[in-house]
Amino acid sequence: MTWKPVYQLKTTIVRALMDIEATKAVVEKTPVSPAAQAELRHKARVRSTHYSTRIEGNRLTLKEAEKVIQEQKANFHGRERDVSEVRNYWDALLKVEDWAAKKVEISEELICRLHALVEKGKRAKPTPYRDGQNVIRDAASGGIVYLPPEAKDVASLMATMVRWVKHAQKEGIPPPVISALLHYQFVTIHPFYDGNGRTARLLATFILQRDGYGLNGFFSLEEHHARDLGGYYKALTVHKHHNYYQGRAESDLTSWVEYFVRLLAKVFEQARDEALKAGGEKVVIEPKELRQLDRRARTIIALFAKKDSVSVKDIAESLGLSNRMARVLVAGWVEDGWLEVLNESNRARVYGLAKKYERYVGLR
């Protein structure tokens, strides 16, 4: 069994990826004191913990969740399960950050260990996959919202999902896209009886942080999912039928990827603003033409210092991408107006730099 997610890198998705790169570059270059970094990171972790558990019905407020995190003996009568969920998620988030810093490879064992942290806490053994069906019902009507794959198929589906993530990383698929698709496929498989949503969001965070998109831990994607819960669930529902075997397995995931990366771009922008404020530094405002370019685009502009035109192969080699991904990026750059097609031939197609950008590489 193999999993080949169906999706297209639409122009809107490529633009969001470029915005993410540009924002990431700003944050990485913004001087923020260690104390301010620690404060921003702590607040983001608290929000992630509170909002991710809140999505699943946790009744603690943000202030109550923070109290649970900061005070080991903090408790709220009648909400012991809520307290346990918050503590477990906090510990799981710290473990995810540790794994990401160590560049640990994703595996089924890691996923089962992560789920055990979420559901049972630090001392729990890795959770086995469910051995029965797990029907997701509407809380109000009791109607079936989603019927996941049967238990007999879970192990195989999880194995193929993990293999795809590893393959995608080798192929140079952008980490935000991998994170989005991993998140989707995990909740679609629903491999455990409970805690699937929380684990999926932590896995998405793990991929982002491990592969260079952690933004120093300054952001909480979970918060934004929770603030528009209807939009979050709607984006995940990519097929009208509730049964996994009635179309969901082959669904086009473009709309979900678009939702995820556009939201991530927005979240990154907010984190950037917080970092700039905390840095207390005056930021040099670049010309508008440069501000719209991300790290990859700036790398390609540098190529024009030595040559008048570049090919898709040149771009792919410079960025360490596949020719397919390079072609997608180039299409977006041409549409944005800073690259121009110099030769329309498919075999010999080359690209030149728009005149208003020539001054940034010293061209005459």
Secondary structure, DSSP 4 states (H G I P E B T S, - for coil): -----B----HHHHHHHHHHHHHHHHHHHS---HHHHHHHHHHHHHHHHHHHHHHTT----HHHHHHHHH-TT---TT-HHHHHHHHHHHHHHHHHHHHHHTTPPP-HHHHHHHHHHHHT-TTPPPPPPPSS---EE-TTT--EEEB---HHHHHHHHHHHHHHHHHHHHHT--HHHHHHHHHHHHHHH--SSS-HHHHHHHHHHHHHHHTT-SGGG---HHHHHHHTHHHHHHHH--SS-SBGGGTGGG-B-HHHHHHHHHHHHHHHHHHHHHHHHHHT-PPPPPPHHHHT--HHHHHHHHHTTT-S-B-HHHHHHHHT--HHHHHHHHHHHHHHTSEEES---TTT--EEE-GGGGGGGT--
